[in-house]
Amino acid sequence: MGLIATVRRRVLTPNVSDTKVAVRGFHVKSPAACDLLETIGASFVDGYARAAEARTPADAEPGLDTVPTRFRGFAYEGAAMGFAVRDGLPFGGGLVRQLLDGAGDRHVYMAYVGVGWAMARLPRFRWASLYAPDPLLRWLVMDGYGFHQAYFRTQRYVHEQYRETDFPYPPGAPHPYANRGIDQGIGRALWFVGGTSVEHVHRLIQAFPAERRPDLYSGVGLAATYAGGADRGELRDLVRRAEQYQPHLSQGSAFAASARARAGLIVPHNDLGTEVLCGMSTTEAAAICDLTRPAADEDNEMPAYELWRRRVRREFGAPR
């Protein structure tokens, strides 16, 4: 590793201790759940560090692909954040584009989320440097931003239920859907804040205003399926507690399936998640996402991303 790469890694990379459950003050359900969440955090930081030291994304890819299958998506998420932060620095630029033009394309969903993490760390005047060109998927940047804020600023975003006003992204006039994307990310983070305890996560959601709960449950369904950490009985309890938000829970689970399938990273807990939350295998849930995916330029009054989510929810019981 060259001197410049070494300095970049040391200066830019977050301390892995920041992802420790005790440091974050998250709920501890069991030693196994704690170990899972900390391994996810360490995988993310490892991906970030590889992006910080690499000359190009292609140089980082071999190392990223050595991360165990279950955790590789989190490493690519961290790498996307690292490259996006470098894009936001003076004389940076083009690294996320290169990542997505290469192996990162398989991990595009996690990469867009990683760009959202970078957004939370960059000053707003540098947000124009962020690369997220797909008008359908760019709302995942909001998801990543929301996850970061709930994970690192838990008191404000989770316990005080803070919500952004006039959020200046995507570029242009503030869009009201931005907060919904952020809430989907907050919902994903609640799975971590609650330590994968269904009872604790449910209690956290119930503290939010009712109009925010559908998007929060969508995020929880995604995290419960993608990250895992709950057994069959706990997932059934999650469905029971979700009540009228069950289609949102299922939609999030299906999106997790889509991300895992595209990246070729399906592992047993993904099938358990979709079996309970969607009533089908990961591959079948991913196929529903493929079949319902709208064209990015489809003429609708709502963002194409929300149209997509609605179509998926209808497959799982939402009124037509």
HUTA-V437877 format. One record per backbone hydrogen bond with DSSP energy under -0.5 kcal/mol. CO is the residue of the C=O (numbers start at 1). NH is the residue of the N-H. E is the energy in kcal/mol with one decimal. If there is no record, write none. Layout:
# HUTA-V437877
co->[CO	CO]
nh->[NH	NH]
e->[E	E]
This chain:
# HUTA-V437877
co->[2	3	4	5	6	7	8	9	15	16	17	20	21	21	27	30	31	32	33	34	35	36	37	38	39	40	41	42	43	44	45	46	47	48	49	50	56	56	57	57	58	60	61	63	64	68	68	69	69	71	72	73	74	75	76	77	78	79	80	81	82	83	84	85	86	89	94	95	96	97	98	99	99	102	103	104	105	107	108	109	110	111	112	113	114	115	116	117	118	118	123	124	126	127	130	133	134	136	137	138	138	139	140	141	142	143	144	145	146	147	148	149	153	154	154	155	156	167	167	175	176	177	178	179	180	181	182	183	184	185	186	187	188	188	189	189	190	191	192	193	194	196	197	198	199	200	201	202	203	204	205	209	209	210	210	212	213	214	215	216	217	218	219	220	221	222	223	223	231	232	233	234	235	236	237	238	239	242	243	245	245	246	247	248	249	250	251	252	253	254	255	256	257	258	259	260	260	261	267	267	268	269	270	271	272	273	274	274	274	281	282	283	284	285	286	287	288	289	295	298	303	303	304	305	306	307	308	309	310	311	312	312	313	313	314]
nh->[6	7	8	9	10	11	12	13	18	19	20	24	25	26	29	34	35	36	37	38	39	40	41	42	43	44	45	46	47	48	49	50	51	52	53	54	59	60	60	61	62	64	65	66	67	71	72	72	73	75	76	77	78	79	80	81	82	83	84	85	86	87	88	89	89	92	98	99	100	101	102	102	104	105	106	107	108	111	112	113	114	115	116	117	118	119	120	121	121	122	126	127	129	130	132	135	138	139	140	141	142	143	144	145	146	147	148	149	150	151	152	153	157	158	159	160	162	169	175	178	179	181	182	183	184	185	186	187	188	189	190	191	191	192	192	193	194	196	195	27	197	198	201	202	203	204	205	206	207	207	208	212	213	213	214	216	217	218	219	220	221	222	223	224	225	226	227	228	235	236	237	238	239	240	241	242	243	245	246	248	249	250	251	252	253	254	255	256	257	258	259	260	261	262	263	264	265	264	270	271	272	273	274	275	276	277	278	279	280	285	286	287	288	289	290	291	292	293	298	300	306	307	308	309	310	311	312	313	314	315	315	316	316	318	317]
e->[-2.4	-2.6	-2.6	-2.5	-2.3	-2.8	-2.8	-1.7	-2.2	-1.9	-1.5	-2.3	-1.4	-1.7	-0.6	-2.4	-2.5	-2.2	-2.3	-2.2	-2.1	-2.3	-2.2	-2.4	-2.3	-2.2	-2.3	-2.3	-2.1	-2.3	-2.7	-2.1	-1.8	-2.3	-1.9	-1.5	-0.8	-1.0	-0.6	-1.6	-0.6	-2.1	-2.3	-1.4	-1.4	-1.5	-1.2	-0.7	-0.5	-1.5	-2.2	-2.0	-2.4	-2.5	-2.5	-1.9	-2.5	-2.8	-2.3	-2.6	-2.1	-2.2	-1.5	-0.5	-1.0	-2.2	-1.9	-2.4	-2.6	-1.6	-0.8	-0.9	-1.5	-1.7	-1.3	-0.9	-1.4	-2.6	-2.4	-1.7	-2.3	-1.9	-1.4	-1.5	-1.9	-2.0	-1.4	-0.6	-1.4	-1.5	-2.3	-1.7	-2.0	-1.7	-0.7	-0.6	-1.9	-0.5	-2.6	-1.4	-0.6	-1.6	-2.4	-2.2	-2.8	-2.4	-2.4	-2.3	-2.2	-2.5	-2.8	-2.2	-2.6	-2.4	-1.7	-1.6	-2.6	-1.7	-0.6	-1.9	-0.6	-2.1	-2.3	-2.3	-1.7	-1.5	-2.4	-2.6	-1.6	-2.2	-1.8	-0.8	-0.9	-0.6	-1.0	-3.1	-2.7	-2.2	-1.7	-2.6	-1.8	-0.7	-2.9	-2.6	-1.9	-2.1	-2.3	-2.3	-0.8	-0.8	-2.0	-1.9	-0.7	-0.9	-0.5	-1.7	-2.8	-1.8	-2.0	-2.2	-2.7	-1.8	-2.5	-3.0	-1.3	-3.1	-2.2	-1.3	-2.5	-2.3	-1.9	-2.0	-2.1	-2.2	-2.6	-1.9	-1.1	-2.5	-1.8	-0.6	-2.2	-2.7	-2.3	-2.2	-2.0	-2.6	-2.2	-2.0	-2.1	-2.3	-2.3	-2.5	-2.8	-2.4	-1.6	-0.8	-2.7	-0.8	-1.8	-1.1	-1.9	-2.1	-2.5	-2.2	-2.0	-2.8	-2.1	-1.2	-1.4	-2.4	-2.5	-1.8	-1.5	-1.5	-2.0	-2.5	-1.7	-0.9	-1.9	-1.0	-0.5	-2.1	-2.4	-2.2	-2.5	-2.3	-2.2	-2.5	-2.1	-0.9	-0.8	-0.5	-1.5	-2.1	-1.1]
